[in-house]
Amino acid sequence: MALLPILRYPDPKLHTVAKPVQAVDARVRTLIADMLETMHEANGIGLAATQVDVHERLVVIDVSEDRNQPLVLVNPEILWASEDKLLNEEGCLSVPGIYDGVERSVAVRVRALDEEGRAREIEAEGLLAVCIQHEMDHLLGKVFVEYLSPLKRNRIKSKMLKSRRETERA
């Protein structure tokens, strides 16, 4: 397994729309393992392939307390989302240190393939539902800060660019 570099907002590659995974093969299973390791190392609860500059429809999630119940979604699609919405504070491994409120459906039903290529449907609510929606946004080329006001988004972009410049100088 290997740690993968995570793209940082406002990297334009984060706006790439992901293509479907053609086959769940050894390459994809290696990518899944690397993404899980990368997500856990970064103390995240979800990671989309887009965030590691692989533009395929693949998401890994682990919202368990012990970080030992990974959920793999290959080519996920939302079949249903509740009309009930809730404002939750979200963060993102591609926008480190930034948290803000985003309104999402309270519950979702998703169809996807698992790490073995088997079709499955998942019903999720609460944190898992929020995480699924957040990560699936990445597959559409959308970062959570795009739900915020233009003023907040510009402040975040400036802060991220400044942070990158300081890191490059060090």
C-alpha positions as CSV (number, residue, x, y, z in Angstrom):
1,M,0.0,0.0,0.0
2,A,1.1,3.6,-0.6
3,L,0.1,7.0,0.6
4,L,-1.3,9.1,-2.2
5,P,-0.9,12.9,-2.5
6,I,-4.3,14.7,-1.9
7,L,-5.1,17.6,-4.2
8,R,-5.7,20.8,-2.4
9,Y,-8.4,23.4,-3.2
10,P,-8.4,25.5,-5.4
11,D,-6.5,23.0,-7.6
12,P,-8.5,22.9,-10.9
13,K,-8.2,19.1,-11.1
14,L,-10.7,18.9,-8.3
15,H,-13.3,20.1,-10.8
16,T,-12.8,17.2,-13.1
17,V,-15.9,15.0,-13.5
18,A,-15.0,11.4,-12.9
19,K,-15.5,8.6,-15.4
20,P,-17.1,5.3,-14.5
21,V,-14.7,2.5,-13.4
22,Q,-14.6,0.0,-16.2
23,A,-13.8,-3.1,-14.2
24,V,-13.1,-3.8,-10.5
25,D,-9.7,-5.5,-11.1
26,A,-6.3,-5.7,-9.3
27,R,-5.5,-2.1,-10.3
28,V,-8.7,-0.8,-8.8
29,R,-8.3,-2.9,-5.6
30,T,-4.8,-1.5,-5.2
31,L,-6.2,2.0,-5.6
32,I,-8.9,1.2,-3.0
33,A,-6.3,0.0,-0.5
34,D,-4.1,3.0,-1.1
35,M,-7.0,5.4,-0.8
36,L,-8.1,3.8,2.5
37,E,-4.5,4.1,3.9
38,T,-4.3,7.7,2.7
39,M,-7.7,8.6,4.2
40,H,-6.9,7.0,7.6
41,E,-3.4,8.6,7.7
42,A,-5.0,12.0,7.1
43,N,-7.6,11.4,9.8
44,G,-10.5,11.6,7.3
45,I,-13.7,9.7,7.1
46,G,-14.1,9.8,3.3
47,L,-12.0,10.2,0.2
48,A,-13.0,10.3,-3.5
49,A,-10.6,9.2,-6.2
50,T,-10.8,12.7,-7.7
51,Q,-9.0,14.0,-4.6
52,V,-6.0,11.8,-5.3
53,D,-6.0,12.9,-9.0
54,V,-7.6,9.7,-10.3
55,H,-10.7,10.7,-12.1
56,E,-12.8,7.6,-11.8
57,R,-16.1,7.0,-9.9
58,L,-14.7,5.5,-6.7
59,V,-15.2,6.5,-3.1
60,V,-13.9,5.1,0.2
61,I,-15.6,5.9,3.6
62,D,-15.1,4.9,7.2
63,V,-17.2,6.6,9.8
64,S,-16.8,3.9,12.4
65,E,-15.3,4.9,15.7
66,D,-12.5,2.3,15.5
67,R,-11.8,3.1,11.8
68,N,-12.3,-0.6,10.9
69,Q,-15.5,-0.6,8.9
70,P,-14.5,0.7,5.5
71,L,-17.2,1.2,2.9
72,V,-16.2,1.1,-0.8
73,L,-18.5,2.6,-3.4
74,V,-17.5,2.0,-7.1
75,N,-19.7,3.8,-9.6
76,P,-22.1,5.0,-6.9
77,E,-25.4,6.6,-7.8
78,I,-28.0,8.1,-5.5
79,L,-31.3,6.3,-6.0
80,W,-33.2,8.4,-3.4
81,A,-32.5,11.3,-1.1
82,S,-34.9,12.4,1.7
83,E,-36.6,15.7,1.3
84,D,-35.7,16.4,4.9
85,K,-32.4,18.3,5.1
86,L,-30.1,19.2,7.9
87,L,-27.3,21.8,8.1
88,N,-24.1,20.0,9.1
89,E,-20.6,21.3,9.7
90,E,-18.3,19.8,7.0
91,G,-14.6,19.6,6.4
92,C,-12.6,18.1,3.6
93,L,-9.1,16.6,3.2
94,S,-8.7,18.8,0.1
95,V,-9.5,21.9,2.2
96,P,-7.6,21.2,5.4
97,G,-8.5,23.3,8.5
98,I,-11.7,24.7,7.0
99,Y,-15.1,23.8,8.3
100,D,-18.5,25.3,7.5
101,G,-22.2,24.5,7.3
102,V,-23.6,22.7,4.3
103,E,-27.2,21.6,3.9
104,R,-27.7,17.9,2.9
105,S,-30.4,15.3,2.8
106,V,-30.8,13.5,6.1
107,A,-31.0,10.1,4.4
108,V,-30.0,8.5,1.1
109,R,-30.2,5.2,-0.8
110,V,-27.2,4.4,-3.0
111,R,-26.4,1.7,-5.5
112,A,-22.8,0.9,-6.2
113,L,-20.3,-1.9,-6.7
114,D,-18.2,-3.1,-3.7
115,E,-14.4,-3.9,-3.8
116,E,-15.2,-7.3,-5.3
117,G,-17.4,-5.8,-8.1
118,R,-20.6,-7.0,-6.5
119,A,-23.7,-4.8,-6.9
120,R,-25.2,-3.5,-3.6
121,E,-27.7,-1.0,-2.3
122,I,-27.0,1.0,0.9
123,E,-29.4,3.0,2.9
124,A,-27.7,5.6,5.0
125,E,-28.6,8.4,7.4
126,G,-26.8,10.8,9.7
127,L,-23.1,11.1,9.3
128,L,-22.8,8.3,6.7
129,A,-25.4,9.9,4.5
130,V,-23.7,13.3,4.7
131,C,-20.3,11.7,3.9
132,I,-21.7,9.8,0.9
133,Q,-23.2,13.0,-0.5
134,H,-20.0,15.0,0.1
135,E,-17.8,12.4,-1.5
136,M,-20.1,11.9,-4.5
137,D,-20.0,15.7,-5.1
138,H,-16.2,15.2,-5.6
139,L,-17.0,12.7,-8.4
140,L,-19.0,15.5,-10.1
141,G,-16.1,18.0,-9.7
142,K,-17.7,19.8,-6.8
143,V,-16.0,20.8,-3.5
144,F,-18.1,21.6,-0.4
145,V,-16.9,25.2,-0.3
146,E,-18.9,25.8,-3.5
147,Y,-22.1,25.6,-1.3
148,L,-20.9,28.6,0.6
149,S,-21.3,32.3,-0.2
150,P,-18.9,33.8,-2.8
151,L,-17.4,35.9,-0.1
152,K,-16.6,32.9,2.1
153,R,-15.4,30.9,-0.9
154,N,-13.0,33.7,-1.9
155,R,-11.6,34.0,1.6
156,I,-11.0,30.2,1.8
157,K,-9.4,30.3,-1.7
158,S,-7.1,33.1,-0.6
159,K,-6.2,31.3,2.7
160,M,-5.4,28.1,0.8
161,L,-3.2,29.8,-1.8
162,K,-1.3,31.7,1.0
163,S,-0.8,28.4,2.8
164,R,0.5,26.7,-0.4
165,R,2.9,29.6,-1.0
166,E,4.2,29.4,2.6
167,T,4.7,25.6,2.3
168,E,6.5,26.0,-1.0
169,R,8.9,28.5,0.6
170,A,9.7,26.3,3.6
